[in-house]
Amino acid sequence: MSEAEAELGATIHTSQPVVPPSLLAPATRTSEGEQEMMIPGKTHRVEMARQMGVISSAEWEEALYEAPEDQTMIVNMGPQHPATHGVLRLMVELDGEQVLRVKPVIGYLHTGMEKTAENLTYVQGATNVTRMDYLAPLHNELCYSLAVERLLEVEVPERAEWIRVLMCELNRVASHLVWFATGGMDLGATTVMIHGFRERELILAFFEKVTGLRMNTDYIRPGGVAADLPDGWEEDVAEIVDSIPKRVAESREMLDDNPIFRRRTQGIGLLTPGEAVALGVTGPLLRATGVEWDLRKVFPYSGYEKFDFAVPTHSGCDVWARYQVRMAEIGESLKIAVQCLEGMPAGDYRTQDKKVTPPPRHRIDQSMEALIHHFKLYTEGFKVPPGETYQAIESPRGELGCYLVADGGPKAYRQHTRAPSFQHVHAMPTMMAGGLIADAVLVIAASDPIVGEVDR
């Protein structure tokens, strides 16, 4: 038993000795090994506190319950459940329809992307990370590229930074629209599902025109972006920023004053500011508790300090508040897109540092040195000086961080991702405890977890 568990046991109940889990009495349990969820009557208090997601020892007595074994049952919600997206499993203890405990089980979408990164060159790295949060691929690419650029001490041209901001903010809108659509479907609002994906199509069509792909674009790369914006991009962005606010407002008319929607979301999935901070929750979930924290403001990157936008917050601490925050963020992101449209600077779309950027295509036919340089960059990759860094950005779900260790070679020695969805899954037991099993679906939806970045 760790020192932390021993301290927790002593703090919670000083009169009860701390008993190693191996000495616990036999209990009815699931066959999950270390992930097992034991019946509370036979569970040690320290283990029970961990399973219930108790934040501090002061909340222990309030959280403790003593339910007879024959009046509760442990059921699986997922991973095949539609509301868990087929890749997340929740072990839920129920007293009738009331949720007593929840224990998330992850690993059903494990891809080993962090380990894969050690076998890919820095040039290939963006193709790997873009698949973690598959609804915000451009944010994954940006976070990774900024970390590599910091180790290389490479400056990105201003136009490249503005292009990155434009693409990421449109990606934020597209991600929130998917959340809006699928969250509505979880409530039975099928029209909202249709509307959300309809609006998203405008943005994905623009991404395809710029990058050649709708998702997993590999567009933002160390040193800049893969290609400049195509001719006519201004008209496409102008259509997006003009039509989406009108369409979103039309969709919100069906929900904002809908008494069923309000009763299903207000007061559901409560998470206080203190709990959110203690659990490492960031992004819209944190701002829905009234905490104004946005990395684009507090630690600006890619020139975000040059843009005028607000950080929406709400003090409701529930599903309704998370809905309001995300809808407001769509408007703010489109405001940034308008500023990019009106003030996009001229210049290069990638750095001209020869250790990162290959020579122009026309030079390959004219110079053997240029051909060799191009060949070696795309086969061996460029070398990054030894060092380590951590770069964080504000993704649609919160703080997305990339910890990168370089050993002087063309491949990362170690790469670790700080995924916001991982913290949000960790917070689900706190948000669901005491509610109804029907509301668990809404808590999952409002958390907006992308399990691709949880099981990386």
Secondary structure, DSSP 8 states (H G I E B T S, - for coil): --HHHHHHHHHH-TTS----GGGS------S-GGG----GGGS-HHHHHHHHT---GGGHHHH-----GGG-EEEEE-SS-GGGTTT-EEEEEEETTEEEEEEEE--TT---HHHHGGGSBTTTHHHHHTTTSTTSHHHHHHHHHHHHHHHHT----HHHHHHHHHHHHHHHHHHHHHHHHHHHHHHT-HHHHHHHHHHHHHHHHHHHHHHS-SSS---EETTEESS---TTHHHHHHHHHHHHHHHHHHHHTTTTT-HHHHHHHTT-S---HHHHHHTT--THHHHTTT----HHHHS--TTGGGS-------S--SHHHHHHHHHHHHHHHHHHHHHHHHH---S-SB---TTTS---HHHHTT-HHHHHHHHHHHHT-----SEEEEEEEEETTEEEEEEEEE-SSSBEEEEEEE-HHHHHHHHHHHHHTTSBHHHHHHHHHHH---HHHH--
